[in-house]
Amino acid sequence: MTSLMIQPRRNWKKNIPRLIQYAVLTLIVIVVFVPIVMLVFSALKTRGEAMTNPYTLPIPPRWDNYINILSAPNFWMMLRNSLLVMAATTTGVVLVCSLAAFVFARMRFRSKDLLFNILTLGLMFPINIGILPVYLLIRDLHLPDTFLGVILVQTAFALSGNIMILRGFFLSIPMELEDASYIDGCTPFDFFWRILLPIAKPALAAVAALTMIVSWNDLLVPLVLINKETLWTLPLGTMQFQGQYGMDVSLVNAFVSLSALPTIIFYIFAERQIVAGMTAGAVKG
């Protein structure tokens, strides 16, 4: 009888770390999820309701804010601009990073480690620090108020981290596979294009997904480089709601929630590829 009473106590003590883990994870989910819920609640209220009762349920929900935004031509113009910048930036990052990661992972040349270490220093300098010299460089290239200027800057600041991810994945590919391809007559580029890239689809998907999300939500680079309203991206669109004495909070929240919806949907479907690619890159990186 005594042994039967001791056994449940021991099992309960073993479950304490797991219960703590679940409690911490639940708290993190709440901290992340509550602002999103409050954003949607505010978007379904009038401006007065959002200011006076920001934490109450929208009863009844008012869809006028969403209808007004979706019926505005400016929203679809900014959506097109964001899609263009995101697609071009993602394409450039995937191409440049895959080629650079292949060189650093599979090729042999002098000072390779030194050059790679210099490349990783880019992680220590975020765009916030370098935005002034970046703007001066873009101005000298006559690229302000162009999509090309924004694409080049976003691509440049996305290279360091994504090259590290792809390099780690490429290092995990056995050398025997590369040697066998050379015996069969493949050139280094043939091995890269026909064998390595198809195997590296999870890592490429992770790089593409992360780049798309960062580019879509980027505010600083378009804010500094773009002045024409016809070239605004969605993050810049919130400025159109700012007036002399304030802004319509509920309308802004409706605009922000619509702007964030594509990335949320994309991340839900691409979550496995992101985790798989980053995990594989971290193992060998």
N, C-alpha and C positions, 0 to 999 in steps of 0.2 A: 504493500500500500504506500509506504514511504517513497519507494523508488518511482512509483507512478506519479506522485506529486512533484518530485524533483525534476522529472523529465520535461514537463511543460514549462517550468521556470527556466530551464536551460535553453529551450527552444525560443522562449520569449526574449531572453538576453541576446541570443544570436541574431534576432531580427531587429534589434535596436539600431545598428548602423544603417540597415536598409530603410527603416522608418524615417531616420534623420535625412537620408538622401532624398526620399520621396517628398518630405516636407520642404527641403531646400528647393528642389526642382519645382514644386507647386508654387512656392513663393516667387520664384523667378518668372514663371509663366504668368502669374497674376500681375507682377510689376510690368511685364512687357505688354500684356493683353489689355489691361485697364485703360491706358491712354488711347488705344485704338477704339475701344468701345465708346469712350467719352467723345472722341472725335466724331464718330458716326451719330451718336445721340445729339450732339450740338448741331450737326448738319441737318437733322430732321426737325429742328425748331426754328422759330422766327428769331430775328436778331434780339428782340427784347427778352424772349424766353431764354436764349442762350446766355445773356448777360446776367439775368436775375436768378435763374434756376439752372446752373450748368450741370448739376449732378443728378437731376431727376430724369425719369424716363420720358421720352417724347410721346406724350399721350394727348391728342392723337398725333401720329407722325405726319409731318408736313413735307411733301415731296417737291415743293415749289423750287427750292434751291437747286436740286439736281436737274429739274426740268429746264430751268433757266440756263444752267451751264451747258447742258447737252444741246440746247437749241442755239447756242452762241457760236458763230463761225470762228471766233478767236480760239476757242477750246480745240477745235479740230485742226486748226492751223498749227497750234503749239504741239498737239499730239503728233502731227506729221513731222515737225522739226525734231522732236525728241526721238522718234523712231529712226529718222535719218542719221542723227548723230550717234545714237546707240548702235545701230547696225554697222556703220562705218568704223567706229571705235573698236567694237568687238572683233570685226574681221581683221583689222590691223593688228590688234593685240595677239590674236590667235596665230596669225601668220608669223609675226616677228618673234614672238616668244617661243614658238615651236622650233623655228630654225635656230635661234640662239641657244635654246636648251639642248638641242641635238649636238651642237658644236661643243658646248661645255661638258656634256655627258659622255659623248662617244668619240670625239676627236682628240688627238694628242698634238700639242704644240707648246712652245715655251711660254712661260708666265701665264698658263691657263688659270691656275688657282689664284694668282694675284689679280688677274682681270675679273674673275668671278667675285672675289672679295670686294673689289672696287664697285662692281655692279650692285652688290648687296647693300652698299652704303646708301643707295637710293632709298632704302626703307627708312632711314633715319631723317630724311628731309621731306616732310609732307608738303603738299601743294600750298598750304597756308603760309609756310615760311618763304617759299620761292616764288610767290605770285607776282611780286614786283619785277624781278629780273625777267620772269617769263613774259609778262606784259610788254616790257621794253623790247624783248627779242621778237615777239609777235608783231609789235608796231614797226620794227625795222624791216620785217619781212612783208609789210603791207597786208597783213592778214586779220586785223581787227574787223569786226562786223562781218565775219565769214564763218561758215560751218567748218571749213578746213582748219582754221586756227584753233577752234575748240576741239576738233578731232585729234589734231596733232598733240595738243597739251594733255588731253585725257589719255591718249595712247602712251605718251612718254612716261607719265607718272604711274602707269599700270604695269610697266615692264618688269621691274625688279622682283616683286613678289610672285608674279605669275611665271617668270622664268625659273624661280626656285622650285615652284610646284612641279612644273614639267620636267625639270632636270632630275628631281628626285624620282619621278616615275620612269624616265628613260634609263636611269641607272639601275632600276630593278629588272630591266629586260636582260636575260642571260647573254653573255658574250658569245656563247656557242651558236646562238641563233644568227648573230651578225656574221660570224665566221662562215657559217654554212651558206649564207646568202652570197658572200663574196666568192666562195668556191663555185657556186652556181652561175657566176658571171655578173652579179649585181654590182653596180657602182655605189658609193656611199649615199648619193641622192636617191638611187633606186631603193636601197634599204630603208632610208628615211621615209620615202613617199609611199612605197608599196607594202612595207611590213610594219615599220614602227608606228606610223600614224594610225593605222587601223587598230593596232593593239592598244594604243594610248587614247582611245575614245573616251573612257571615263575621265581621265585627266583633262583632255581638251574640253569636254562638256563642263567640267568644274570651272576651268578658266573662263570659258565663254559666259557661263551663268553669273559668275562673280563680276565680270567686267560689265555685263549688261545691267546688273543691278546698280553698280556704282555709277555708271554713266547716266543711267536714267534719273537717279536722284541727285546728281551733281548740280549744285547751285553756284558755287564760287567761280568756277571757270567761265560759264556763260555770263554771269553777272559782271565780271571784269572785262570780258572781251566783246560782249554784244551790247549794242545800244539800240539798234533798230527793233521796233516791236514786231515787225514781220518775221524776225529771226529768233524770237523768244522761244525757249523750251518751256516745258510744263513747270519746272521749279521756279522759273522767273514769272510765271503767270500770276502768282499770288500778289505781285506788286500792283496789278491792275485794280485790286480791290482797296488799295490804300488811298484814302482821301486826305483832305486838309485837316480834318478833325477826328479822324479815326477810320475804322474799317468795319465792314459787315462780317462779324466773326462767324456766324452760321454759314454764310455763303463761302467764306474762305475755307472752312472745314469741309464743306461739300466738295469744293474744288480739289483740296488736298486728298481727300479720300478717293475721289475718282482718279486722280493722278497716280496714287499708290496702288490702285487695284491691279493694273497689269503686272507689276513686279511681284505682288503677293501671289497672284495666280501662277506666274511663271516659277516662283520659288517652290511652291507646293509640288509642282510636277518635276522640278529639277533637283529636289532635295537629295535624293539618293545619289545622283551623279556628282553633286557637289561634295558630299561626304566621302564617297568612294574615291574620287579623284584626289582630294586633299589628304585623305588617310594614306593612300598609296604613295603620294609624294612625300609625306612626312616620314615614312618608314625608312627610306634611303637618303632623304635629303638631310 
